[in-house]
Amino acid sequence: MDIVILANFCGDFTATNNDKYIYLAKKLALNHTVEVVTSDFLHAAKAKRRPPSDDWSFKITLLPEPGYPKSVCLKRLYSHFI
């Protein structure tokens, strides 16, 4: 079965990350074809994320998002709208 996980706030794709979406994708990828679709903006760092390596057992698709400089600002509303 093909599974797509849409995650608007996904953590960085590092081996030590314990993000709920990454954890779920890893578990489901044991028996299914999985794709995680998320933003190319890392909200925790307020910066664009680097493309993840190809070492994952699931596909990762990054959608463009303009981003924002701080948590409370009008650019955040626009970024989420996009």
Biopython code that builds the backbone (N, CA, C, O; Angstrom):
import numpy as np
from Bio.PDB.StructureBuilder import StructureBuilder

atoms = [
    (1, "MET", "N", (0.841, -1.175, 0.000)),
    (1, "MET", "CA", (0.000, 0.000, 0.000)),
    (1, "MET", "C", (0.890, 1.244, 0.000)),
    (1, "MET", "O", (1.905, 1.278, 0.696)),
    (2, "ASP", "N", (0.522, 2.250, -0.765)),
    (2, "ASP", "CA", (1.241, 3.517, -0.785)),
    (2, "ASP", "C", (0.662, 4.443, 0.284)),
    (2, "ASP", "O", (-0.555, 4.583, 0.403)),
    (3, "ILE", "N", (1.545, 5.071, 1.056)),
    (3, "ILE", "CA", (1.121, 5.969, 2.130)),
    (3, "ILE", "C", (1.820, 7.308, 1.951)),
    (3, "ILE", "O", (3.029, 7.358, 1.727)),
    (4, "VAL", "N", (1.056, 8.400, 2.049)),
    (4, "VAL", "CA", (1.606, 9.756, 1.988)),
    (4, "VAL", "C", (1.337, 10.427, 3.327)),
    (4, "VAL", "O", (0.198, 10.465, 3.793)),
    (5, "ILE", "N", (2.384, 10.953, 3.938)),
    (5, "ILE", "CA", (2.264, 11.681, 5.201)),
    (5, "ILE", "C", (2.478, 13.158, 4.899)),
    (5, "ILE", "O", (3.559, 13.553, 4.461)),
    (6, "LEU", "N", (1.450, 13.977, 5.131)),
    (6, "LEU", "CA", (1.555, 15.418, 4.953)),
    (6, "LEU", "C", (1.883, 16.029, 6.308)),
    (6, "LEU", "O", (1.062, 15.997, 7.224)),
    (7, "ALA", "N", (3.070, 16.580, 6.432)),
    (7, "ALA", "CA", (3.541, 17.102, 7.714)),
    (7, "ALA", "C", (3.942, 18.560, 7.562)),
    (7, "ALA", "O", (4.964, 18.862, 6.947)),
    (8, "ASN", "N", (3.146, 19.465, 8.116)),
    (8, "ASN", "CA", (3.466, 20.878, 7.961)),
    (8, "ASN", "C", (4.635, 21.316, 8.838)),
    (8, "ASN", "O", (5.339, 22.255, 8.467)),
    (9, "PHE", "N", (4.867, 20.691, 9.965)),
    (9, "PHE", "CA", (5.978, 21.034, 10.852)),
    (9, "PHE", "C", (6.799, 19.787, 11.132)),
    (9, "PHE", "O", (6.707, 19.214, 12.218)),
    (10, "CYS", "N", (7.582, 19.370, 10.183)),
    (10, "CYS", "CA", (8.408, 18.174, 10.317)),
    (10, "CYS", "C", (9.800, 18.583, 10.795)),
    (10, "CYS", "O", (10.306, 19.635, 10.406)),
    (11, "GLY", "N", (10.410, 17.765, 11.623)),
    (11, "GLY", "CA", (11.747, 18.075, 12.125)),
    (11, "GLY", "C", (12.805, 17.942, 11.048)),
    (11, "GLY", "O", (12.518, 17.586, 9.905)),
    (12, "ASP", "N", (14.032, 18.236, 11.438)),
    (12, "ASP", "CA", (15.127, 18.086, 10.480)),
    (12, "ASP", "C", (15.404, 16.597, 10.280)),
    (12, "ASP", "O", (15.237, 15.795, 11.198)),
    (13, "PHE", "N", (15.813, 16.253, 9.112)),
    (13, "PHE", "CA", (16.009, 14.843, 8.766)),
    (13, "PHE", "C", (17.429, 14.423, 9.122)),
    (13, "PHE", "O", (18.302, 14.319, 8.260)),
    (14, "THR", "N", (17.639, 14.184, 10.418)),
    (14, "THR", "CA", (18.915, 13.679, 10.910)),
    (14, "THR", "C", (18.654, 12.328, 11.567)),
    (14, "THR", "O", (17.527, 12.012, 11.946)),
    (15, "ALA", "N", (19.706, 11.549, 11.691)),
    (15, "ALA", "CA", (19.558, 10.197, 12.251)),
    (15, "ALA", "C", (19.100, 10.231, 13.709)),
    (15, "ALA", "O", (18.468, 9.284, 14.176)),
    (16, "THR", "N", (19.409, 11.300, 14.428)),
    (16, "THR", "CA", (19.063, 11.365, 15.846)),
    (16, "THR", "C", (17.726, 12.041, 16.102)),
    (16, "THR", "O", (17.301, 12.133, 17.253)),
    (17, "ASN", "N", (17.053, 12.514, 15.063)),
    (17, "ASN", "CA", (15.782, 13.209, 15.242)),
    (17, "ASN", "C", (14.695, 12.228, 15.647)),
    (17, "ASN", "O", (14.573, 11.149, 15.067)),
    (18, "ASN", "N", (13.905, 12.608, 16.647)),
    (18, "ASN", "CA", (12.825, 11.758, 17.137)),
    (18, "ASN", "C", (11.466, 12.397, 16.843)),
    (18, "ASN", "O", (10.545, 12.304, 17.655)),
    (19, "ASP", "N", (11.346, 13.033, 15.700)),
    (19, "ASP", "CA", (10.103, 13.680, 15.272)),
    (19, "ASP", "C", (9.016, 12.624, 15.071)),
    (19, "ASP", "O", (9.298, 11.527, 14.589)),
    (20, "LYS", "N", (7.778, 12.953, 15.438)),
    (20, "LYS", "CA", (6.694, 11.964, 15.338)),
    (20, "LYS", "C", (6.422, 11.532, 13.905)),
    (20, "LYS", "O", (6.089, 10.372, 13.661)),
    (21, "TYR", "N", (6.560, 12.461, 12.947)),
    (21, "TYR", "CA", (6.299, 12.108, 11.550)),
    (21, "TYR", "C", (7.409, 11.210, 10.991)),
    (21, "TYR", "O", (7.134, 10.269, 10.247)),
    (22, "ILE", "N", (8.639, 11.500, 11.347)),
    (22, "ILE", "CA", (9.766, 10.681, 10.890)),
    (22, "ILE", "C", (9.682, 9.294, 11.510)),
    (22, "ILE", "O", (9.916, 8.292, 10.835)),
    (23, "TYR", "N", (9.352, 9.237, 12.790)),
    (23, "TYR", "CA", (9.193, 7.956, 13.478)),
    (23, "TYR", "C", (8.105, 7.113, 12.802)),
    (23, "TYR", "O", (8.299, 5.926, 12.540)),
    (24, "LEU", "N", (6.972, 7.737, 12.526)),
    (24, "LEU", "CA", (5.864, 7.038, 11.881)),
    (24, "LEU", "C", (6.252, 6.562, 10.488)),
    (24, "LEU", "O", (5.940, 5.434, 10.106)),
    (25, "ALA", "N", (6.930, 7.415, 9.727)),
    (25, "ALA", "CA", (7.350, 7.050, 8.372)),
    (25, "ALA", "C", (8.316, 5.870, 8.395)),
    (25, "ALA", "O", (8.215, 4.968, 7.564)),
    (26, "LYS", "N", (9.252, 5.873, 9.342)),
    (26, "LYS", "CA", (10.206, 4.756, 9.451)),
    (26, "LYS", "C", (9.484, 3.438, 9.728)),
    (26, "LYS", "O", (9.780, 2.416, 9.108)),
    (27, "LYS", "N", (8.538, 3.470, 10.660)),
    (27, "LYS", "CA", (7.799, 2.252, 11.007)),
    (27, "LYS", "C", (6.937, 1.760, 9.839)),
    (27, "LYS", "O", (6.911, 0.565, 9.543)),
    (28, "LEU", "N", (6.242, 2.675, 9.186)),
    (28, "LEU", "CA", (5.391, 2.277, 8.070)),
    (28, "LEU", "C", (6.199, 1.807, 6.868)),
    (28, "LEU", "O", (5.741, 0.950, 6.112)),
    (29, "ALA", "N", (7.403, 2.361, 6.681)),
    (29, "ALA", "CA", (8.240, 1.990, 5.537)),
    (29, "ALA", "C", (8.752, 0.562, 5.625)),
    (29, "ALA", "O", (9.262, 0.034, 4.636)),
    (30, "LEU", "N", (8.632, -0.070, 6.769)),
    (30, "LEU", "CA", (9.047, -1.471, 6.894)),
    (30, "LEU", "C", (8.179, -2.381, 6.026)),
    (30, "LEU", "O", (8.650, -3.405, 5.531)),
    (31, "ASN", "N", (6.893, -2.001, 5.839)),
    (31, "ASN", "CA", (5.968, -2.851, 5.098)),
    (31, "ASN", "C", (5.244, -2.146, 3.951)),
    (31, "ASN", "O", (4.477, -2.775, 3.222)),
    (32, "HIS", "N", (5.487, -0.830, 3.789)),
    (32, "HIS", "CA", (4.751, -0.067, 2.786)),
    (32, "HIS", "C", (5.688, 0.896, 2.063)),
    (32, "HIS", "O", (6.820, 1.122, 2.491)),
    (33, "THR", "N", (5.201, 1.455, 0.968)),
    (33, "THR", "CA", (5.896, 2.529, 0.263)),
    (33, "THR", "C", (5.394, 3.839, 0.860)),
    (33, "THR", "O", (4.200, 4.135, 0.810)),
    (34, "VAL", "N", (6.312, 4.624, 1.426)),
    (34, "VAL", "CA", (5.926, 5.821, 2.176)),
    (34, "VAL", "C", (6.592, 7.054, 1.576)),
    (34, "VAL", "O", (7.751, 7.012, 1.165)),
    (35, "GLU", "N", (5.835, 8.163, 1.533)),
    (35, "GLU", "CA", (6.373, 9.451, 1.122)),
    (35, "GLU", "C", (5.971, 10.495, 2.159)),
    (35, "GLU", "O", (4.803, 10.584, 2.536)),
    (36, "VAL", "N", (6.939, 11.281, 2.619)),
    (36, "VAL", "CA", (6.673, 12.384, 3.539)),
    (36, "VAL", "C", (6.745, 13.678, 2.735)),
    (36, "VAL", "O", (7.756, 13.962, 2.092)),
    (37, "VAL", "N", (5.676, 14.454, 2.774)),
    (37, "VAL", "CA", (5.614, 15.737, 2.082)),
    (37, "VAL", "C", (5.603, 16.822, 3.154)),
    (37, "VAL", "O", (4.718, 16.850, 4.010)),
    (38, "THR", "N", (6.592, 17.715, 3.101)),
    (38, "THR", "CA", (6.709, 18.772, 4.100)),
    (38, "THR", "C", (7.298, 20.022, 3.469)),
    (38, "THR", "O", (7.614, 20.041, 2.279)),
    (39, "SER", "N", (7.442, 21.047, 4.260)),
    (39, "SER", "CA", (7.946, 22.339, 3.807)),
    (39, "SER", "C", (9.473, 22.330, 3.735)),
    (39, "SER", "O", (10.136, 21.582, 4.453)),
    (40, "ASP", "N", (10.018, 23.175, 2.857)),
    (40, "ASP", "CA", (11.477, 23.306, 2.811)),
    (40, "ASP", "C", (11.974, 24.334, 3.831)),
    (40, "ASP", "O", (13.161, 24.662, 3.854)),
    (41, "PHE", "N", (11.073, 24.841, 4.669)),
    (41, "PHE", "CA", (11.422, 25.798, 5.725)),
    (41, "PHE", "C", (11.394, 25.080, 7.063)),
    (41, "PHE", "O", (10.370, 24.514, 7.447)),
    (42, "LEU", "N", (12.505, 25.100, 7.768)),
    (42, "LEU", "CA", (12.600, 24.452, 9.080)),
    (42, "LEU", "C", (12.152, 25.464, 10.125)),
    (42, "LEU", "O", (12.876, 26.414, 10.425)),
    (43, "HIS", "N", (10.980, 25.266, 10.671)),
    (43, "HIS", "CA", (10.366, 26.250, 11.560)),
    (43, "HIS", "C", (11.150, 26.442, 12.855)),
    (43, "HIS", "O", (11.194, 27.555, 13.379)),
    (44, "ALA", "N", (11.758, 25.408, 13.374)),
    (44, "ALA", "CA", (12.515, 25.529, 14.619)),
    (44, "ALA", "C", (13.737, 26.434, 14.460)),
    (44, "ALA", "O", (14.087, 27.168, 15.385)),
    (45, "ALA", "N", (14.380, 26.388, 13.308)),
    (45, "ALA", "CA", (15.588, 27.188, 13.065)),
    (45, "ALA", "C", (15.276, 28.491, 12.331)),
    (45, "ALA", "O", (16.151, 29.346, 12.197)),
    (46, "LYS", "N", (14.042, 28.653, 11.855)),
    (46, "LYS", "CA", (13.638, 29.826, 11.063)),
    (46, "LYS", "C", (14.553, 30.016, 9.853)),
    (46, "LYS", "O", (14.985, 31.128, 9.549)),
    (47, "ALA", "N", (14.835, 28.911, 9.174)),
    (47, "ALA", "CA", (15.726, 28.946, 8.005)),
    (47, "ALA", "C", (15.324, 27.831, 7.041)),
    (47, "ALA", "O", (14.638, 26.879, 7.413)),
    (48, "LYS", "N", (15.772, 27.978, 5.791)),
    (48, "LYS", "CA", (15.532, 26.928, 4.800)),
    (48, "LYS", "C", (16.322, 25.687, 5.195)),
    (48, "LYS", "O", (17.462, 25.785, 5.650)),
    (49, "ARG", "N", (15.719, 24.539, 5.022)),
    (49, "ARG", "CA", (16.429, 23.299, 5.354)),
    (49, "ARG", "C", (17.235, 22.816, 4.161)),
    (49, "ARG", "O", (16.873, 23.055, 3.009)),
    (50, "ARG", "N", (18.316, 22.142, 4.452)),
    (50, "ARG", "CA", (19.116, 21.525, 3.395)),
    (50, "ARG", "C", (18.394, 20.270, 2.926)),
    (50, "ARG", "O", (17.735, 19.602, 3.723)),
    (51, "PRO", "N", (18.508, 19.946, 1.661)),
    (51, "PRO", "CA", (17.867, 18.710, 1.188)),
    (51, "PRO", "C", (18.403, 17.502, 1.962)),
    (51, "PRO", "O", (19.614, 17.369, 2.138)),
    (52, "PRO", "N", (17.517, 16.633, 2.420)),
    (52, "PRO", "CA", (17.967, 15.462, 3.179)),
    (52, "PRO", "C", (18.722, 14.476, 2.291)),
    (52, "PRO", "O", (18.574, 14.470, 1.068)),
    (53, "SER", "N", (19.522, 13.656, 2.932)),
    (53, "SER", "CA", (20.269, 12.636, 2.199)),
    (53, "SER", "C", (19.305, 11.577, 1.666)),
    (53, "SER", "O", (18.127, 11.557, 2.024)),
    (54, "ASP", "N", (19.812, 10.719, 0.824)),
    (54, "ASP", "CA", (18.992, 9.650, 0.244)),
    (54, "ASP", "C", (19.036, 8.370, 1.081)),
    (54, "ASP", "O", (18.666, 7.301, 0.596)),
    (55, "ASP", "N", (19.483, 8.470, 2.320)),
    (55, "ASP", "CA", (19.651, 7.298, 3.176)),
    (55, "ASP", "C", (18.353, 6.820, 3.825)),
    (55, "ASP", "O", (18.364, 5.839, 4.569)),
    (56, "TRP", "N", (17.257, 7.484, 3.560)),
    (56, "TRP", "CA", (16.010, 7.161, 4.242)),
    (56, "TRP", "C", (15.267, 6.024, 3.537)),
    (56, "TRP", "O", (15.407, 5.818, 2.332)),
    (57, "SER", "N", (14.484, 5.303, 4.314)),
    (57, "SER", "CA", (13.719, 4.180, 3.767)),
    (57, "SER", "C", (12.389, 4.651, 3.177)),
    (57, "SER", "O", (11.565, 3.832, 2.771)),
    (58, "PHE", "N", (12.184, 5.949, 3.129)),
    (58, "PHE", "CA", (10.969, 6.521, 2.561)),
    (58, "PHE", "C", (11.352, 7.743, 1.729)),
    (58, "PHE", "O", (12.440, 8.298, 1.885)),
    (59, "LYS", "N", (10.451, 8.149, 0.850)),
    (59, "LYS", "CA", (10.699, 9.294, -0.023)),
    (59, "LYS", "C", (10.370, 10.585, 0.723)),
    (59, "LYS", "O", (9.413, 10.630, 1.496)),
    (60, "ILE", "N", (11.160, 11.633, 0.494)),
    (60, "ILE", "CA", (10.940, 12.931, 1.125)),
    (60, "ILE", "C", (10.755, 13.978, 0.024)),
    (60, "ILE", "O", (11.613, 14.136, -0.845)),
    (61, "THR", "N", (9.630, 14.688, 0.069)),
    (61, "THR", "CA", (9.348, 15.756, -0.880)),
    (61, "THR", "C", (9.244, 17.068, -0.106)),
    (61, "THR", "O", (8.447, 17.185, 0.825)),
    (62, "LEU", "N", (10.058, 18.060, -0.498)),
    (62, "LEU", "CA", (10.041, 19.367, 0.150)),
    (62, "LEU", "C", (9.328, 20.376, -0.744)),
    (62, "LEU", "O", (9.711, 20.577, -1.896)),
    (63, "LEU", "N", (8.303, 20.999, -0.212)),
    (63, "LEU", "CA", (7.557, 22.018, -0.934)),
    (63, "LEU", "C", (8.104, 23.399, -0.569)),
    (63, "LEU", "O", (8.442, 23.632, 0.592)),
    (64, "PRO", "N", (8.199, 24.311, -1.525)),
    (64, "PRO", "CA", (8.745, 25.639, -1.230)),
    (64, "PRO", "C", (7.809, 26.456, -0.339)),
    (64, "PRO", "O", (6.592, 26.471, -0.530)),
    (65, "GLU", "N", (8.409, 27.129, 0.633)),
    (65, "GLU", "CA", (7.693, 28.031, 1.534)),
    (65, "GLU", "C", (8.577, 29.241, 1.762)),
    (65, "GLU", "O", (9.778, 29.081, 1.975)),
    (66, "PRO", "N", (8.017, 30.467, 1.724)),
    (66, "PRO", "CA", (8.868, 31.646, 1.838)),
    (66, "PRO", "C", (9.557, 31.791, 3.194)),
    (66, "PRO", "O", (10.658, 32.337, 3.260)),
    (67, "GLY", "N", (8.952, 31.327, 4.251)),
    (67, "GLY", "CA", (9.559, 31.434, 5.570)),
    (67, "GLY", "C", (9.267, 32.759, 6.245)),
    (67, "GLY", "O", (8.587, 33.619, 5.686)),
    (68, "TYR", "N", (9.790, 32.915, 7.458)),
    (68, "TYR", "CA", (9.562, 34.112, 8.247)),
    (68, "TYR", "C", (10.695, 34.261, 9.253)),
    (68, "TYR", "O", (11.324, 33.272, 9.627)),
    (69, "PRO", "N", (10.968, 35.516, 9.705)),
    (69, "PRO", "CA", (12.125, 35.750, 10.563)),
    (69, "PRO", "C", (11.901, 35.478, 12.050)),
    (69, "PRO", "O", (12.852, 35.147, 12.758)),
    (70, "LYS", "N", (10.660, 35.610, 12.541)),
    (70, "LYS", "CA", (10.391, 35.374, 13.964)),
    (70, "LYS", "C", (8.985, 34.811, 14.128)),
    (70, "LYS", "O", (8.167, 34.883, 13.211)),
    (71, "SER", "N", (8.714, 34.254, 15.294)),
    (71, "SER", "CA", (7.455, 33.538, 15.506)),
    (71, "SER", "C", (6.220, 34.425, 15.442)),
    (71, "SER", "O", (5.175, 33.997, 14.952)),
    (72, "VAL", "N", (6.328, 35.645, 15.928)),
    (72, "VAL", "CA", (5.174, 36.544, 15.927)),
    (72, "VAL", "C", (5.419, 37.655, 14.915)),
    (72, "VAL", "O", (6.081, 38.648, 15.216)),
    (73, "CYS", "N", (4.876, 37.476, 13.707)),
    (73, "CYS", "CA", (4.995, 38.484, 12.664)),
    (73, "CYS", "C", (3.994, 38.171, 11.548)),
    (73, "CYS", "O", (3.496, 37.050, 11.440)),
    (74, "LEU", "N", (3.712, 39.169, 10.733)),
    (74, "LEU", "CA", (2.767, 38.985, 9.639)),
    (74, "LEU", "C", (3.312, 38.063, 8.552)),
    (74, "LEU", "O", (2.546, 37.403, 7.850)),
    (75, "LYS", "N", (4.639, 38.018, 8.413)),
    (75, "LYS", "CA", (5.236, 37.133, 7.407)),
    (75, "LYS", "C", (4.945, 35.665, 7.725)),
    (75, "LYS", "O", (4.878, 34.837, 6.818)),
    (76, "ARG", "N", (4.772, 35.341, 9.006)),
    (76, "ARG", "CA", (4.436, 33.965, 9.377)),
    (76, "ARG", "C", (3.055, 33.590, 8.837)),
    (76, "ARG", "O", (2.874, 32.495, 8.305)),
    (77, "LEU", "N", (2.101, 34.476, 8.970)),
    (77, "LEU", "CA", (0.764, 34.207, 8.426)),
    (77, "LEU", "C", (0.824, 33.987, 6.924)),
    (77, "LEU", "O", (0.195, 33.071, 6.393)),
    (78, "TYR", "N", (1.587, 34.835, 6.246)),
    (78, "TYR", "CA", (1.723, 34.700, 4.792)),
    (78, "TYR", "C", (2.423, 33.384, 4.431)),
    (78, "TYR", "O", (2.021, 32.696, 3.492)),
    (79, "SER", "N", (3.458, 33.047, 5.175)),
    (79, "SER", "CA", (4.214, 31.819, 4.907)),
    (79, "SER", "C", (3.332, 30.583, 5.066)),
    (79, "SER", "O", (3.393, 29.670, 4.242)),
    (80, "HIS", "N", (2.522, 30.545, 6.106)),
    (80, "HIS", "CA", (1.618, 29.411, 6.309)),
    (80, "HIS", "C", (0.516, 29.384, 5.250)),
    (80, "HIS", "O", (0.073, 28.311, 4.840)),
    (81, "PHE", "N", (0.081, 30.547, 4.816)),
    (81, "PHE", "CA", (-0.948, 30.615, 3.785)),
    (81, "PHE", "C", (-0.432, 30.018, 2.479)),
    (81, "PHE", "O", (-1.152, 29.278, 1.808)),
    (82, "ILE", "N", (0.802, 30.334, 2.118)),
    (82, "ILE", "CA", (1.416, 29.823, 0.899)),
    (82, "ILE", "C", (1.567, 28.322, 1.012)),
    (82, "ILE", "O", (2.067, 27.681, 0.088)),
]
sb = StructureBuilder()
sb.init_structure("model")
sb.init_model(0)
sb.init_chain("A")
sb.init_seg("    ")
for serial, (resi, resn, name, xyz) in enumerate(atoms, 1):
    if name == "N":
        sb.init_residue(resn, " ", resi, " ")
    sb.init_atom(name, np.array(xyz, "f"), 0.0, 1.0, " ", f" {name:<3s}", serial, name[0])
structure = sb.get_structure()
